[in-house]
Amino acid sequence: MTGILMALEGSIFVSNSFFNQIIYAAFLSPLIAAIIIIYWHYSINEKKKYFLSIIDFRRIPLKVFLFVLLFPVFIRWLASVIAGQFVISGIQFDFSPQMSLGYVIMLLFFGPIPEELGWRGVALPALQVRYGFQKAVLFLGFMWTIWHLPLFFFQGTFQYQLGLFSPLFWNFMAGVFFTSTILGAIFNEAKQSILAVILFHYLDNLTGEAFLINANAEILSNIIRAIIAIAIFVHYGRKYSSNGTIFSVK
């Protein structure tokens, strides 16, 4: 969808403001795919379990909830400390026009919700059943990373500001790939809670745009993220394997 609309950019169709906004529908593709799969392939009981996993806070253990809440801020703070640029007066949360209440809400509905309803809500459980935790998060991480590429072409997106193929571009893409493993562990530890991964995805995105740190600290924060992801990959690869824990598809 994005490729077609990008190819038409500058045509009489794209010059129409309404048509120009349709391109954002392409970023709802994980949700669209999830709806199709759920409608055609899930039983009534499976549909009920799926929707409960979106709203049920009770299945999220306290330790997982605290990790979801604190991890995004902690790694950026730690990266700032290590980079030697952290001072109390240096903590900034940019509530510029871009970080208005409307933008904060948009970050939830045009990212975490439509993405996680598909990526972790539908794709991850099925992949784990067939391939186990490690192969599932690697494959999903690769697909999720490539899926973000078009965002670097559209003005107004956070990714566009990073610059295509810049050092921060590669840093962002690596961060997405490693986050797939972290989200996979959260999903499993929270009894396959879609709500838990939506919250983490949202807070991770919001913190990344609100907590300003320099480029060196940005890269360092993803190195820390990678180390944690690798540790999770090794540890939970043993715990969540096709030969160990039996996964439920829904």
N, C-alpha and C positions, 0 to 999 in steps of 0.2 A: 504493500500500500504506500509506504513512504517513498520507495523508489519511483513508482509511477508518478506520484504527485511532485517529486523533485524534478523529474524529467519534463513535466509540464510547466515548471516555474517560469514566469515571464510571459506565458501565453495569455490570451484573452480570458481564459477561464480562471487562472490563478489571480489575475488582476482584480477579480471580484472578491471583495472582502469576506463574503460568506464562504465561498469555495476555498479561500485561502486558509480558513480555520479548520476545514475538514481534515487537513493533514495531521492534526493532533489526534484524530480518531485512530491513526495508525499505532499510536502509543497505547491504545487500549487492546491491542491484539492478544495479550495473554488472557485477559478477561473474556474476550470474544471466543477464543479457543476453549476456555474452561466451560463457558455456558453451553457450547455445542456438545462437548464431551459429557458433561453432567446430564444434559437433557436426553441424549441418545443412549448412554451406557450405564448410568447409575440407577439402581433400584430406588424405590421410595424410601426405604430405610437408609440407604447410602446417602441419598440427598439430604435427609434429616440430619445425619451425623456431620455431613459437610457444613451445613448452615449453622449447626450448633457450635462447631469449632471456630466460627467467625465471631461469636458473641459471648462464649462461655469463659469468663475470667477465672472460674474456679479451677480449671484444669492447669493453670499456670502456677507452678510452685513458686514460693517466695524467692528462692535463690535465683531462679530464672528471671523473674520479674525485676529483681534488683540488677541483674546483669544487663537486661534490656534497657533499663532506665539509666544506668551509670556508665556502661562501656563506651558509648559514642563520645561522651564528654571526657572521660578519663584518658583515652588514648591520645586525644588532641592536647589535653593538658600535659600529659607525660611527655609527649613529643616536644612541646614548648619548653618544658623544663630542661630536657636533654639538649635541645638546641641552644639553650642559654639566653633565650629572649623573653622569658616569662617574668613579669612583675605584676603586682596587683593592679596597677593602673593600666596595664597592657591588655587586660581581659576586655574584649569588646564583643558585644552582641549587636550586630548591625540591623537595626530596625528602621532602615531607610525605606523609601517608597516600595522598594522591591521586597522588603521584609514586613510589609503591612499585614494586618490580620487576614485580609483576603488572600494574600500570597501564602501565608502559613497554612490556611485551609486548603488552598489549591495543591500544595505540596503533598497533602494526604490523599486527595482524590485523583491526582494525575501522576501517580507514582506507586506508592506502597499498596494501596487497595487494589487497583486493577492488576498490578503485577503479581502480587502475592497470592491473589485468588487463583491465578493460573500456575505460576512457577512452583511455589511450594504447596499450594492447595491441591493441585491435580497432578502436575508432572513429577514432583519429587517422590510422593508415595509409590507411584507406579514404577518409577525407575529403581527405587530401593528394593522393591519386591523382586525385580528381575536381576539387578546387578549388585545389590548391596550398597551400603552407605558411601564408600569411597568413590566408586565409579560413578554413582549417581550425582554426587556433588561436583565432581570434576566435569562431567558432561554438561550438567545444568549450568555450572559456572562459565564454561566456554560459550554456551548458547546465550546466556544472559549478558555476557560481556559484549559479544558481537551485536546483540539486539540494541545496545545503547549507542552504537556508532552514529546513526542518523541524527541524534540529538546535537551533535557537534556542528551540524549544518544550519541550525535554525537560530536566528537572533532572538534573544530574550531568555534562552535556556541557560542554566548554570554551566552546562558542558560547553556551550559556544564561547563563553568567556575564557575557558581554559586554552582554547586554540587547538586546531586539528594537528595531530602529530607533534605537539609540543611536549616537553618533559612532563608537564602536568597532565597532558592527555594520557600518556603511558602510565602515569601514577594513578590516575582515575580508573583506567581500565584494569590495572592490576588489583586495585582495591575492590572493584566489583567482583573479580574472579575469586579472590580470597574470602570475600564476604559470603559467597555461596556456601562455603563450608561452615562458617559460623551460623548462618541462618538454618542450615540443615540440622545442626546440633540443637539449636533452640527449638526447632519444630519437633524434634523427637523427644527432647527432655520435657517439653510442655504437653506431652501426650498428643502429638500431632495438632497443635493449636495454630490455626491460621492467624488468629488474633495476635498471638505472641510475635510472629514474624512480621506482621503488618506494623505493630508498634515499634519493633526494632528498626525496621526499614525506614519508617517515618522519622524517628528520633535521630537516626544516623544521617539522613538527608538534611534534616533541619539543623542539626549541630554543625554539619559541614558547611552550611551557608551562613550560619549566624555567628559561630565562634571563629573569629578571624585570627589566623596564624600565618607566618610567612611561608614562602615556598619550600624552604629547607625543612621546616617543621611539618609541612604537609606531606612531604615525601617520607620523612621519618615516621610519621604516624602510620603510614601504610606499611612500612617495614615492621613496626610493632604488630600491626594487624596481621601481617603475613606470618610472623612467628607464632602468634596465638592460633591462627588458622591451621598451620602445619601441626601444632601440638594436638589440636582437636582432631585433625584428620587421622593422625596416628592412633590416638586414644580411642576415639569413637569408631574408628574403622574396625577395631576388634570387637567393640560392644555391639555395634549395629552392622552386622554382616549377614549376607544371605544364608550363611551356615550357622549363624548364632541367633540373634533376635529375629523373630518372625514378624515381618511388616504386614500391616493391613493396607490395602490399596486406598481405602477411604478412611 
